[in-house]
């Protein structure tokens, strides 16, 4: 590291975020996003709510069959 860097006023951990608070983006295929966006729009529901509901049901099914 170069000597001219001055960290004397630095604050350790200023930008640290615990993993629990970190939002990781999930990218949907265009076809899937378009399909569910349309369904959400028709029902006037947020797309995130639609996708989360589907994933919760999938999770319940997988648990039921022991996966």
Secondary structure by P-SEA (a helix, b strand, c coil): cccccccccccccccccccccbbbbbbccaaaaaaaaaaaaaacccaaaaaaaaaaaaaaaaaaacc
